[in-house]
Amino acid sequence: MSNENRPIVAVVGRPNVGKSTIFNKLTGKKISIVEDTPGVTRDRIFGEVEWLNKYFTIIDTGGIEPDSDDIIVSQMRDQAMLAIDMAHVILFIVDGKGGLTAADREVAEILRKTKKAVILVVNKVDSKSQENLIYDFYELGLGNPVPVSGANSIGLGDLLDDIVESFPDGLDTQYDESIIKVAITGKPNAGKSSILNNILGEERVIVSPIAGTTRDAIDTYVERDDNKFLLIDTAGIRRRSKVYERVEKFSVLRAMTAVDRADVVLIVIDATEGVTEQDTKVAGLAHDEGKGCIFVVNKWDLIEKDNKTMINFRNQIKTKFPFMNYAPILFVSALTNQRINKILQTVMDVSYEQNRTVTTSVLNEVLGEAVMLNQPPSDKGRRLKIYYGTQTGTKPPTFTLFINDKKLTHFSYTRYLENRLRENFGFEGTSIKIEYKQKRR
């Protein structure tokens, strides 16, 4: 299911020892939220690392607090245990300045039983003179501690060397470009995490009725029928007025970053609430960025239906998103598993359409026919002339039309040409870009 042959490194440790700072430095991106608040990283967050031409997946986890009964904390512990279970190498992060704690001893006890490669990383060793901070940690019986400073990027090269040397034989460390990246977006509690869990068939993300449980964007690899997907589950985009916490501001930013990273965006809509302002924001962003788009209407099992219910909901979406009639609409239920299996199939279809190419000769036949059926606009006796067109890009399909005068182009005629291209070539699920170049005949 996930990319089993890629080396996986799990970053674990009690809360607030600097796991996310080290994770962000190793991935070279600000993926995990870094705040001086225990428990900010609650799910497993996946990232890619490249070191000496070797690629591996790294998982940041919520902190392990061995004795807490708090519902979120106990689920964080479960997530960390799952990450440990999946990993080939475990980075156990401890706080050099805070010293050895009882919780560190308990985590070490858990890790010793795994029989996996464990690298003990003493964080917050900010200079050579502080290296004596590592000696207490020999007591944990996990080999030589590696001193680093995540905040100051000290010792990370040595740590990466140790990680790469610890991989078991037979793993694939080369990069694969054939992966389709899918962002799962939508307002909080629309059921994004439940949809992801159903696709994966495992409790991959913490699912809880507490709004805002998934704060981070988390990546999961999936393979289906020889196709590879990277699923990016995002924190729900909240209304700006509700973004009080700094942490929530990061989450809004991250949801937008997830859209930016993705090839295809799933816009998850809560059927019981209908289309919200936030849904229109995400969809607008995905459309403007030229991403593939699929509307996923979740909780369809909770709707009372007659023979017009689905048609009416479709019409509601088409009215709210008049510029996105190209996007497929799926009606699903994460609770009952209804039509969940159609999601990845539709993603594959949309990805195919995003990469579709049209030969110049066929394109110009369609353009010629479109011009004959509906004359281009004119202004003060001068009419727009389209000399010829050619496809100049994919993801999204992009067409450059060579014309006599850019000032004569009009939005409505561009929309008409786009519709003609869709009638002839499909392009379901993807926006189309039409660009004009002025050319003297």
Order of alpha helices (4+ residues) and beta strands (2+ residues): beta-alpha-beta-beta-alpha-beta-alpha-beta-beta-alpha-beta-alpha-beta-beta-alpha-beta-alpha-beta-alpha-beta-alpha-alpha-beta-beta-beta-beta-alpha-beta
